[in-house]
Amino acid sequence: MIDKIRFHPILAAGADYRLNEHFDLSVQPTFLYYLPYRKVMTYKNYQLGLQGQVLYHF
């Protein structure tokens, strides 16, 4: 079971924009780096992503 757990560094930076009194829009580009695992390199070592959120304030 413990051999199924792997750690990967991730880097993200984001920006928030206030749409109005109750809603915010948040966007975060991300970069994930996969550490080598058992010398098997059949996958790409990195992943780029984009996360977005709509936030509501009470």
N, CA, C and O atoms as a printed pandas DataFrame, in Angstrom:
     atom_number atom_name residue_name chain_id  residue_number  x_coord  y_coord  z_coord
0              1         N          MET        A               1    0.816   -1.196    0.000
1              2        CA          MET        A               1    0.000    0.000    0.000
2              3         C          MET        A               1    0.863    1.265    0.000
3              4         O          MET        A               1    0.572    2.211   -0.733
4              5         N          ILE        A               2    1.920    1.288    0.816
5              6        CA          ILE        A               2    2.748    2.487    0.909
6              7         C          ILE        A               2    3.467    2.779   -0.399
7              8         O          ILE        A               2    3.796    3.936   -0.662
8              9         N          ASP        A               3    3.725    1.768   -1.231
9             10        CA          ASP        A               3    4.410    2.018   -2.495
10            11         C          ASP        A               3    3.503    2.705   -3.518
11            12         O          ASP        A               3    3.986    3.125   -4.569
12            13         N          LYS        A               4    2.205    2.831   -3.240
13            14        CA          LYS        A               4    1.283    3.530   -4.140
14            15         C          LYS        A               4    1.238    5.029   -3.874
15            16         O          LYS        A               4    0.655    5.779   -4.657
16            17         N          ILE        A               5    1.848    5.474   -2.775
17            18        CA          ILE        A               5    1.861    6.897   -2.437
18            19         C          ILE        A               5    3.124    7.516   -3.017
19            20         O          ILE        A               5    4.230    7.049   -2.744
20            21         N          ARG        A               6    2.960    8.565   -3.815
21            22        CA          ARG        A               6    4.094    9.283   -4.394
22            23         C          ARG        A               6    3.871   10.777   -4.213
23            24         O          ARG        A               6    2.735   11.253   -4.210
24            25         N          PHE        A               7    4.963   11.504   -4.063
25            26        CA          PHE        A               7    4.897   12.943   -3.885
26            27         C          PHE        A               7    5.411   13.642   -5.136
27            28         O          PHE        A               7    6.388   13.205   -5.743
28            29         N          HIS        A               8    4.747   14.730   -5.519
29            30        CA          HIS        A               8    5.129   15.498   -6.695
30            31         C          HIS        A               8    5.087   16.983   -6.351
31            32         O          HIS        A               8    4.081   17.463   -5.828
32            33         N          PRO        A               9    6.162   17.717   -6.635
33            34        CA          PRO        A               9    6.130   19.160   -6.402
34            35         C          PRO        A               9    5.168   19.848   -7.373
35            36         O          PRO        A               9    5.065   19.460   -8.537
36            37         N          ILE        A              10    4.473   20.864   -6.886
37            38        CA          ILE        A              10    3.548   21.631   -7.720
38            39         C          ILE        A              10    3.786   23.120   -7.456
39            40         O          ILE        A              10    4.026   23.532   -6.321
40            41         N          LEU        A              11    3.716   23.907   -8.513
41            42        CA          LEU        A              11    3.900   25.347   -8.428
42            43         C          LEU        A              11    2.659   26.011   -9.020
43            44         O          LEU        A              11    2.229   25.665  -10.121
44            45         N          ALA        A              12    2.092   26.955   -8.292
45            46        CA          ALA        A              12    0.885   27.636   -8.769
46            47         C          ALA        A              12    0.921   29.094   -8.332
47            48         O          ALA        A              12    1.461   29.433   -7.280
48            49         N          ALA        A              13    0.340   29.936   -9.155
49            50        CA          ALA        A              13    0.165   31.347   -8.834
50            51         C          ALA        A              13   -1.192   31.743   -9.383
51            52         O          ALA        A              13   -1.611   31.230  -10.421
52            53         N          GLY        A              14   -1.875   32.633   -8.714
53            54        CA          GLY        A              14   -3.226   32.931   -9.158
54            55         C          GLY        A              14   -3.570   34.401   -9.094
55            56         O          GLY        A              14   -2.800   35.232   -8.611
56            57         N          ALA        A              15   -4.742   34.687   -9.592
57            58        CA          ALA        A              15   -5.268   36.050   -9.578
58            59         C          ALA        A              15   -6.753   35.989   -9.249
59            60         O          ALA        A              15   -7.462   35.076   -9.674
60            61         N          ASP        A              16   -7.207   36.969   -8.489
61            62        CA          ASP        A              16   -8.624   37.094   -8.131
62            63         C          ASP        A              16   -9.171   38.386   -8.720
63            64         O          ASP        A              16   -8.478   39.401   -8.796
64            65         N          TYR        A              17  -10.418   38.323   -9.128
65            66        CA          TYR        A              17  -11.091   39.506   -9.660
66            67         C          TYR        A              17  -12.469   39.607   -9.023
67            68         O          TYR        A              17  -13.253   38.659   -9.085
68            69         N          ARG        A              18  -12.766   40.737   -8.416
69            70        CA          ARG        A              18  -14.063   40.949   -7.780
70            71         C          ARG        A              18  -15.069   41.362   -8.847
71            72         O          ARG        A              18  -14.948   42.430   -9.447
72            73         N          LEU        A              19  -16.070   40.503   -9.080
73            74        CA          LEU        A              19  -17.094   40.791  -10.079
74            75         C          LEU        A              19  -18.116   41.794   -9.554
75            76         O          LEU        A              19  -18.501   42.732  -10.253
76            77         N          ASN        A              20  -18.554   41.581   -8.299
77            78        CA          ASN        A              20  -19.480   42.506   -7.637
78            79         C          ASN        A              20  -19.373   42.280   -6.134
79            80         O          ASN        A              20  -18.397   41.691   -5.669
80            81         N          GLU        A              21  -20.355   42.736   -5.372
81            82        CA          GLU        A              21  -20.306   42.646   -3.908
82            83         C          GLU        A              21  -20.247   41.206   -3.401
83            84         O          GLU        A              21  -19.691   40.963   -2.330
84            85         N          HIS        A              22  -20.800   40.256   -4.133
85            86        CA          HIS        A              22  -20.890   38.884   -3.648
86            87         C          HIS        A              22  -20.038   37.865   -4.410
87            88         O          HIS        A              22  -19.768   36.788   -3.878
88            89         N          PHE        A              23  -19.613   38.164   -5.617
89            90        CA          PHE        A              23  -18.920   37.171   -6.437
90            91         C          PHE        A              23  -17.497   37.587   -6.776
91            92         O          PHE        A              23  -17.232   38.736   -7.130
92            93         N          ASP        A              24  -16.582   36.616   -6.660
93            94        CA          ASP        A              24  -15.197   36.769   -7.104
94            95         C          ASP        A              24  -14.892   35.678   -8.120
95            96         O          ASP        A              24  -15.480   34.597   -8.079
96            97         N          LEU        A              25  -13.980   35.966   -9.023
97            98        CA          LEU        A              25  -13.500   34.993   -9.988
98            99         C          LEU        A              25  -12.018   34.776   -9.712
99           100         O          LEU        A              25  -11.263   35.742   -9.602
100          101         N          SER        A              26  -11.593   33.521   -9.598
101          102        CA          SER        A              26  -10.215   33.177   -9.302
102          103         C          SER        A              26   -9.677   32.253  -10.386
103          104         O          SER        A              26  -10.356   31.312  -10.796
104          105         N          VAL        A              27   -8.446   32.522  -10.856
105          106        CA          VAL        A              27   -7.802   31.707  -11.894
106          107         C          VAL        A              27   -6.381   31.394  -11.447
107          108         O          VAL        A              27   -5.662   32.279  -10.983
108          109         N          GLN        A              28   -5.968   30.107  -11.589
109          110        CA          GLN        A              28   -4.628   29.686  -11.202
110          111         C          GLN        A              28   -4.020   28.785  -12.265
111          112         O          GLN        A              28   -4.504   27.671  -12.466
112          113         N          PRO        A              29   -2.971   29.233  -12.952
113          114        CA          PRO        A              29   -2.205   28.305  -13.777
114          115         C          PRO        A              29   -1.306   27.473  -12.856
115          116         O          PRO        A              29   -0.789   27.990  -11.866
116          117         N          THR        A              30   -1.120   26.197  -13.175
117          118        CA          THR        A              30   -0.319   25.299  -12.341
118          119         C          THR        A              30    0.722   24.563  -13.171
119          120         O          THR        A              30    0.535   24.336  -14.366
120          121         N          PHE        A              31    1.816   24.196  -12.526
121          122        CA          PHE        A              31    2.866   23.382  -13.125
122          123         C          PHE        A              31    3.183   22.259  -12.144
123          124         O          PHE        A              31    3.545   22.525  -10.998
124          125         N          LEU        A              32    3.052   21.015  -12.577
125          126        CA          LEU        A              32    3.293   19.841  -11.742
126          127         C          LEU        A              32    4.445   19.054  -12.340
127          128         O          LEU        A              32    4.464   18.798  -13.544
128          129         N          TYR        A              33    5.412   18.665  -11.505
129          130        CA          TYR        A              33    6.562   17.882  -11.952
130          131         C          TYR        A              33    6.506   16.504  -11.310
131          132         O          TYR        A              33    6.458   16.387  -10.085
132          133         N          TYR        A              34    6.512   15.464  -12.133
133          134        CA          TYR        A              34    6.502   14.094  -11.628
134          135         C          TYR        A              34    7.929   13.643  -11.357
135          136         O          TYR        A              34    8.773   13.653  -12.253
136          137         N          LEU        A              35    8.192   13.250  -10.128
137          138        CA          LEU        A              35    9.505   12.722   -9.785
138          139         C          LEU        A              35    9.673   11.337  -10.391
139          140         O          LEU        A              35    8.704   10.580  -10.458
140          141         N          PRO        A              36   10.879   10.985  -10.836
141          142        CA          PRO        A              36   11.090    9.646  -11.415
142          143         C          PRO        A              36   10.701    8.549  -10.419
143          144         O          PRO        A              36   10.943    8.669   -9.218
144          145         N          TYR        A              37   10.097    7.486  -10.936
145          146        CA          TYR        A              37    9.626    6.388  -10.093
146          147         C          TYR        A              37   10.140    5.067  -10.657
147          148         O          TYR        A              37    9.757    4.663  -11.755
148          149         N          ARG        A              38   10.996    4.408   -9.913
149          150        CA          ARG        A              38   11.549    3.100  -10.272
150          151         C          ARG        A              38   12.158    3.075  -11.673
151          152         O          ARG        A              38   12.084    2.065  -12.371
152          153         N          LYS        A              39   12.747    4.167  -12.068
153          154        CA          LYS        A              39   13.443    4.277  -13.351
154          155         C          LYS        A              39   12.567    3.956  -14.551
155          156         O          LYS        A              39   13.077    3.599  -15.612
156          157         N          VAL        A              40   11.260    4.079  -14.395
157          158        CA          VAL        A              40   10.337    3.868  -15.510
158          159         C          VAL        A              40    9.929    5.248  -16.009
159          160         O          VAL        A              40    9.306    6.015  -15.275
160          161         N          MET        A              41   10.270    5.561  -17.226
161          162        CA          MET        A              41    9.995    6.887  -17.766
162          163         C          MET        A              41    9.084    6.770  -18.983
163          164         O          MET        A              41    9.417    7.283  -20.051
164          165         N          THR        A              42    7.956    6.112  -18.840
165          166        CA          THR        A              42    7.034    5.941  -19.958
166          167         C          THR        A              42    5.973    7.031  -19.974
167          168         O          THR        A              42    5.004    6.928  -20.726
168          169         N          TYR        A              43    6.132    8.064  -19.169
169          170        CA          TYR        A              43    5.174    9.151  -19.104
170          171         C          TYR        A              43    5.932   10.470  -19.159
171          172         O          TYR        A              43    7.147   10.503  -18.963
172          173         N          LYS        A              44    5.221   11.545  -19.421
173          174        CA          LYS        A              44    5.835   12.870  -19.413
174          175         C          LYS        A              44    6.137   13.271  -17.974
175          176         O          LYS        A              44    5.394   12.924  -17.056
176          177         N          ASN        A              45    7.214   13.993  -17.786
177          178        CA          ASN        A              45    7.641   14.376  -16.444
178          179         C          ASN        A              45    6.905   15.590  -15.890
179          180         O          ASN        A              45    7.114   15.951  -14.731
180          181         N          TYR        A              46    6.063   16.220  -16.675
181          182        CA          TYR        A              46    5.426   17.443  -16.216
182          183         C          TYR        A              46    3.973   17.511  -16.684
183          184         O          TYR        A              46    3.550   16.786  -17.585
184          185         N          GLN        A              47    3.237   18.394  -16.050
185          186        CA          GLN        A              47    1.836   18.611  -16.418
186          187         C          GLN        A              47    1.522   20.089  -16.205
187          188         O          GLN        A              47    1.851   20.649  -15.159
188          189         N          LEU        A              48    0.898   20.712  -17.174
189          190        CA          LEU        A              48    0.443   22.086  -17.068
190          191         C          LEU        A              48   -1.069   22.078  -16.894
191          192         O          LEU        A              48   -1.762   21.269  -17.511
192          193         N          GLY        A              49   -1.575   22.962  -16.068
193          194        CA          GLY        A              49   -3.014   22.985  -15.840
194          195         C          GLY        A              49   -3.520   24.392  -15.585
195          196         O          GLY        A              49   -2.742   25.331  -15.416
196          197         N          LEU        A              50   -4.825   24.519  -15.563
197          198        CA          LEU        A              50   -5.480   25.788  -15.273
198          199         C          LEU        A              50   -6.694   25.496  -14.400
199          200         O          LEU        A              50   -7.554   24.695  -14.763
200          201         N          GLN        A              51   -6.753   26.148  -13.254
201          202        CA          GLN        A              51   -7.867   25.966  -12.334
202          203         C          GLN        A              51   -8.632   27.275  -12.236
203          204         O          GLN        A              51   -8.038   28.352  -12.198
204          205         N          GLY        A              52   -9.940   27.175  -12.196
205          206        CA          GLY        A              52  -10.778   28.358  -12.066
206          207         C          GLY        A              52  -11.845   28.147  -11.004
207          208         O          GLY        A              52  -12.327   27.031  -10.808
208          209         N          GLN        A              53  -12.208   29.219  -10.323
209          210        CA          GLN        A              53  -13.225   29.148   -9.273
210          211         C          GLN        A              53  -14.105   30.388   -9.328
211          212         O          GLN        A              53  -13.661   31.472   -9.706
212          213         N          VAL        A              54  -15.336   30.207   -8.949
213          214        CA          VAL        A              54  -16.250   31.321   -8.694
214          215         C          VAL        A              54  -16.546   31.283   -7.198
215          216         O          VAL        A              54  -17.022   30.268   -6.689
216          217         N          LEU        A              55  -16.273   32.368   -6.492
217          218        CA          LEU        A              55  -16.452   32.431   -5.048
218          219         C          LEU        A              55  -17.628   33.328   -4.713
219          220         O          LEU        A              55  -17.800   34.393   -5.307
220          221         N          TYR        A              56  -18.439   32.891   -3.756
221          222        CA          TYR        A              56  -19.587   33.680   -3.308
222          223         C          TYR        A              56  -19.353   34.120   -1.868
223          224         O          TYR        A              56  -19.008   33.301   -1.016
224          225         N          HIS        A              57  -19.539   35.404   -1.594
225          226        CA          HIS        A              57  -19.394   35.959   -0.247
226          227         C          HIS        A              57  -20.772   36.268    0.322
227          228         O          HIS        A              57  -21.591   36.917   -0.329
228          229         N          PHE        A              58  -21.024   35.797    1.548
229          230        CA          PHE        A              58  -22.292   36.071    2.217
230          231         C          PHE        A              58  -22.305   37.459    2.800
231          232         O          PHE        A              58  -23.297   37.866    3.404
